[in-house]
């Protein structure tokens, strides 16, 4: 299939496919007329990249999954490098969640202090940090 058809089937753009190719993630075969030609394996690679990007992976982070598929595995996460990429991403997400929880706790404390300074508080803070009417 040509680049336009691959773009249409994967819901991306020809520009993105050319970029993937420039980054070494996609390898087009050139027909005699110079047109890029792609097969079903390329469709699987692009689909894998898109799925991982939707899950928050950077384009570079998709490389182990692409290489795993290229090496003949049925799934892009069948290789040790892919498992390590999942573990790195999960650690990154956990760190973000920890940071958000700390920010939330600080905001709850600040809100409680602000409400305590009110001469006649009209609201109270429940344990959850949500404001409830007395």
SVG drawing of the C-alpha trace seen along z (x, -y; Angstrom):
<svg xmlns="http://www.w3.org/2000/svg" viewBox="-25 -37 41 51">
<polyline fill="none" stroke="black" stroke-width="0.4" points="0.0,0.0 1.1,-3.6 1.7,-6.2 -1.7,-7.8 -3.5,-4.5 -1.4,-3.6 -2.2,-7.1 -5.9,-6.6 -6.0,-3.1 -4.1,-4.1 -5.9,-7.5 -2.7,-9.5 -1.1,-11.8 1.5,-11.2 3.6,-13.8 3.6,-11.7 4.5,-8.6 7.4,-10.4 8.5,-11.6 8.4,-8.0 10.5,-7.0 13.0,-9.8 13.3,-8.6 14.0,-5.0 10.7,-3.6 9.2,-2.9 11.0,-1.6 9.4,-2.3 10.2,-0.2 10.6,-2.2 8.9,-1.1 10.5,-1.6 8.7,-4.9 10.1,-6.1 6.8,-5.8 6.9,-4.6 5.3,-1.1 4.2,0.4 2.8,3.8 0.7,5.2 3.7,5.3 4.1,1.6 0.4,1.2 1.0,3.1 4.0,1.0 2.1,-2.3 -0.8,-0.9 1.5,0.1 3.1,-3.4 -0.3,-5.1 -1.5,-2.9 1.6,-3.6 1.4,-7.3 -2.2,-7.4 -1.0,-5.7 1.5,-8.6 4.6,-7.1 7.0,-9.5 7.9,-8.5 11.3,-7.4 9.8,-5.2 8.0,-3.3 11.2,-2.1 11.6,1.2 8.0,2.2 8.7,1.5 11.9,3.5 10.1,6.3 7.6,6.5 10.2,6.2 12.1,9.2 9.0,11.4 7.1,11.4 3.3,11.4 3.1,8.6 5.3,5.5 5.5,6.1 6.9,9.7 10.5,8.5 12.5,7.6 13.2,4.1 9.4,3.5 8.8,4.7 11.4,2.3 9.8,-0.5 6.5,0.3 8.2,0.3 9.9,-3.0 6.6,-4.6 4.7,-3.2 7.4,-4.6 7.0,-8.0 3.2,-7.9 3.6,-6.9 5.9,-9.8 3.4,-12.2 0.6,-10.8 2.7,-11.1 3.4,-14.7 -0.3,-15.4 -1.2,-13.8 1.2,-16.1 -0.1,-19.1 -3.7,-18.1 -2.8,-17.5 -1.2,-21.0 -4.3,-22.6 -6.6,-20.8 -4.5,-22.0 -4.5,-25.6 -8.2,-25.5 -8.8,-24.2 -6.6,-27.0 -8.4,-29.7 -11.8,-28.4 -10.7,-28.3 -9.8,-32.0 -13.4,-32.9 -15.3,-34.7 -18.5,-32.6 -17.6,-29.8 -20.4,-29.0 -18.8,-25.8 -16.7,-23.0 -14.1,-20.8 -14.8,-17.1 -12.1,-14.5 -12.1,-14.1 -11.1,-17.8 -14.5,-18.6 -16.5,-21.6 -19.8,-20.6 -22.5,-22.7 -22.8,-22.4"/>
</svg>
